[in-house]
Every structure is written in structure tokens, then in C-alpha cells.
């Protein structure tokens, strides 16, 4: 009986750890509410001192446009720092913000 109980406890512990290590992707809609082209968008979990790669890659977000953003970094966190860079010659400076992305369905960057 003891072997069955230990096996059951081991199986439950394995499933609990396997479930905890599987983080879901964060998905939200980013809208450019400025009059300038948004050329780069970076994210990083709060407390990480370096920015992750540019989320846009080779894409840009034109004024008034929206884009679905997926952060699939495998982390189990919600609060992210965000950095927005605009086209060269724009009158907008690089902008940063911190948000709980798990609670957001959309985010609009404003001037």
C-alpha cells in the first residue's frame, strides 16, 4: 500500500511541476495613436535590465494602425516594461511604459 501511495504522490507532484513550468503566451493589440510611424517595439519583464529583441522585426506600425502582439518568451510573469521608438525625423522621443500585460486586451501609444 505504501508503494502505491508514494507512486501516486510522485505522479501528482510531477504533474503539478509540469503545469507550473508551462507559461502561456501574452497576447494583446497594440495601436499607434500617434501621427508618426512606430518603427521599434521592445519589451522586457520588470526587473530585467536589458531589452528583449524588437517585437516588430522588419515591420512598422503606421499612425492609426493596430497589430496583434504575442509575447511568447516562456516566462510566467505579467508586468513588462515597454519601449517605443519612432521613425527618424519624427518629433516624438523614445517612450517607455510599464504595464500588467495579463490584464490588458489592448494598448494605445499616444503622443
Secondary structure, 3 states (H helix, E strand, C coil): CHHHHHHHHHHHHHHHHHHHCCCCCEEEEEEECCCCCEEEEEEEECCCCCCCCCCCCCCCECCCCEEEEEECCCCCCCEEEEEEEECCCCCCCCEEEEEEHHHCCEEEECC
